[in-house]
Amino acid sequence: MMKVYIEEFLDDIPKVQVQNGWEHHFLEEQMLNREMENTHLSWNCVFVKSVKYVLPLECFTRDISQQIFDELVGTQRLTDVSLEAFRDCALQDLDMGEYPGLNDQWMDVISSQGPSLLSLDVSASDVTDSGLTNLKDCKNLQALNLNYCDQITDRGVENISGLSNLTTLSFRRNNILTAQGMSALAELINLLKLDLERCPKIHGGMVHLKGLTRLESLNINCCNCITDSDMKPLAGLTNLKVLQISSSKVTDYGVTFLKALEKLTLLNMEGCPVTAACLESLSALHALLYLNLSRCCLTDDGCEKFSSLQSLKVLNLGFNEITDAILVHLKGFTNLESLNLDSCRIKDEGLINLSGLHRLKSLELSDTEVGNNGIRHLSGLRNLDSLNLSFTVVTDSGLRKLCGLSSLRSLNLDARQITDTGLAALTSLTGLTHLDLFGARITDSGTSYLRHFKNLRSLEICGGGLTDAGVKNIKDLTSLTLLNLSQNSHLTDKSLEAISGLTQLVSLNVSNSRITSAGLQHLKQLKNLKSLTLESCKVTANDIKKLQSTELPNLVNYRPE
């Protein structure tokens, strides 16, 4: 009998459903011991440390076996030895992305799930072409994730070409896959979603997708090899709803081939060398709702063509050389819910054109020339949920114009001219969950206004004006999951003591302060902490590592390291 011991199984499962119909809170220990002594049994066994029992794995239903497997993967306690316990268990979903040590040898047990296996993720593993041959018997596999598997070549794609039930396939950042290798994809006629992001050698391979007429989503973002000629084969994929071609070499001419994609709802062309001339082709896409044209070097020339895209819900024009002139042509975008104008040459006068966009929920104005006169035009946008005014010229007095935006949940005011006075003007925004005051000049006095924001989950105050006294005003923000107080050089261990009751914290940054190793004791109760940054403090990596091993088991990222 093969005995495979898997310790500390799910403590929260109160009972198991035995496949022959028995149902117990836990099986009798003596009976289990007798079963273990029965040498002719061939069952794999699970040792449940929390209840001190040895259970035959085949006693469990598939659902329970699946939970055991998921728990072991999630806690990184699955080994090549314990994996053997799951041979022929008919598991349906094996999510093992980025799991350490996963290689071709593991694929033998993985493939033993046979026709029961529906989804498999072995991304960032050492699986090779040879390992993929094992999947030939997993005929019902529907989703396969091979992202960052840098040992899989064109031959590997050929090895999975018989998995005709695949609907989702992902090959992100494969530096070996070529256009020739893509020819094997032509046999996967049921594909609905294909992800080839960051595959640099697939130019010319789109021709092999012409027969995948059911395809609804294609991601070839950051494939710099993609050119206009690669767009032509896509013209017949009329079921496409999502197309992502960012950071490619597609120009206005290439976009003309997309006019027939009448079901397209999302198009990402960030970083493509297109001009406003491409908008004429895009105007034929009547279903288009999401359009990303950021970093395309757009200018005001031809911007009147935007008027034909009034059905859009999301428009990203960030990092373009456009001015207020373009906003005139957005006045009719009454369905717009998200608008990104980050780092555009937008001034106060242009924002009057946004005053009628009452469905707008997210507005990005970072690094623009918008000031107090401009944001008064936003006062009627009652549905605004997220507003970014970082690195604008808005001052404290201008913030008073935002006090009526009761729907705001996220507000970014990372700008040096914002002070305690500006924060005082915002106390009516009690629904805020994310407040970024990174570079604002907030002092201890200003932190007294934070008591009005009881729902805050994320807070950043890094302007250098805080002392331990100010941090005391943060201790009652018990919903915080992220707190960044870096760059406040006067903070001491007393600040860690003040926030020791913020037990929901997942991320904490108090870098460039006077925190010492002695202060780490105050973090012992922060059991949810996953990220801790104390750069340029009197704390060593060993100090944090000791805290991690004894008190903070969930801490995975820390600095210094």
DAQUI-V117716 format. One record per residue. PSI is psi in whole degrees, -180 to 180 (999 if undefined). Layout:
# DAQUI-V117716
[[PSI] [PSI]]
This chain:
# DAQUI-V117716
[[135] [125] [118] [119] [125] [112] [155] [59] [178] [110] [-20] [4] [109] [-20] [163] [148] [110] [143] [-24] [8] [-13] [151] [118] [156] [-44] [146] [151] [135] [-40] [-41] [-41] [-42] [-39] [-40] [-37] [-29] [-14] [95] [-16] [-7] [141] [12] [145] [152] [152] [130] [118] [99] [-36] [-21] [4] [40] [152] [120] [135] [128] [-30] [-8] [-29] [150] [168] [-38] [-43] [-42] [-39] [-41] [-39] [-48] [-48] [-39] [-43] [-39] [-45] [-32] [7] [44] [8] [128] [173] [-24] [-52] [-25] [-33] [-27] [-19] [11] [133] [33] [0] [38] [151] [-35] [119] [96] [94] [24] [133] [23] [128] [137] [-4] [123] [-169] [-33] [-34] [-27] [-23] [-46] [-40] [-47] [-17] [-11] [-17] [-140] [-10] [-27] [122] [-33] [143] [129] [110] [33] [151] [36] [179] [20] [138] [-177] [-40] [-41] [-33] [-22] [-25] [-20] [-1] [-26] [-3] [64] [-21] [7] [127] [-31] [128] [122] [115] [31] [142] [23] [90] [8] [5] [128] [-171] [-35] [-36] [-39] [-40] [-35] [-21] [5] [-16] [-3] [73] [-11] [0] [130] [-21] [126] [130] [127] [36] [142] [54] [111] [-1] [-32] [132] [175] [-38] [-41] [-30] [-13] [-29] [-21] [-20] [-23] [-11] [69] [-11] [6] [132] [-29] [125] [127] [114] [30] [137] [36] [105] [0] [24] [9] [129] [-8] [-14] [-22] [-26] [-5] [-2] [-32] [-4] [66] [-10] [-7] [129] [-22] [127] [123] [110] [37] [146] [29] [89] [-12] [-16] [131] [-176] [-38] [-24] [-16] [-29] [-44] [-17] [-13] [-29] [-3] [69] [-4] [0] [129] [-27] [125] [123] [116] [29] [152] [35] [-175] [19] [131] [-173] [-38] [-44] [-34] [-25] [-26] [-10] [-3] [-25] [-5] [73] [-17] [0] [124] [-24] [129] [120] [111] [26] [131] [9] [147] [61] [165] [-178] [-14] [-27] [-17] [-26] [-41] [-40] [-23] [-17] [-11] [82] [-17] [-4] [126] [-29] [121] [125] [112] [26] [151] [35] [6] [31] [147] [-176] [-17] [122] [9] [-13] [-19] [-14] [-24] [-20] [4] [38] [-3] [-7] [141] [-32] [126] [123] [113] [17] [150] [42] [163] [47] [156] [-170] [-25] [-32] [-28] [-24] [-34] [4] [0] [-33] [6] [64] [-11] [-5] [131] [-21] [129] [125] [117] [27] [128] [23] [166] [57] [137] [-177] [-44] [-33] [-26] [-15] [-25] [-12] [-8] [-21] [3] [73] [-11] [-2] [126] [-29] [128] [123] [111] [18] [142] [36] [179] [22] [136] [-160] [-39] [-27] [-42] [-9] [-24] [-9] [-8] [-21] [0] [76] [-13] [2] [125] [-32] [129] [125] [113] [23] [141] [33] [-172] [18] [137] [-179] [-44] [-32] [-28] [-21] [-24] [-8] [-6] [-18] [-1] [73] [-14] [-8] [129] [-28] [126] [124] [116] [43] [86] [138] [-24] [-6] [132] [-170] [-37] [-41] [-39] [-37] [-29] [-10] [6] [-14] [-13] [63] [-10] [-1] [133] [-21] [121] [117] [109] [35] [-57] [0] [152] [69] [133] [-178] [-38] [-42] [-30] [-16] [-24] [-13] [-18] [-17] [-11] [62] [-19] [4] [131] [-20] [129] [130] [120] [102] [30] [-3] [3] [4] [148] [-178] [-34] [-40] [-35] [-27] [-27] [-5] [-18] [-21] [1] [71] [-7] [-4] [131] [-22] [128] [122] [110] [24] [162] [3] [90] [-11] [-5] [139] [-172] [-23] [-28] [-39] [-36] [-39] [-34] [10] [-16] [1] [72] [-8] [-5] [131] [-31] [130] [130] [116] [40] [161] [48] [-171] [20] [140] [173] [-32] [-30] [-15] [-24] [-27] [-9] [1] [-28] [-5] [67] [-18] [-3] [126] [-25] [128] [121] [118] [46] [147] [37] [171] [57] [138] [163] [-37] [-36] [-45] [-40] [-38] [-42] [-40] [-46] [-27] [-30] [-30] [77] [-21] [-4] [116] [-25] [125] [149] [140] [152] [999]]
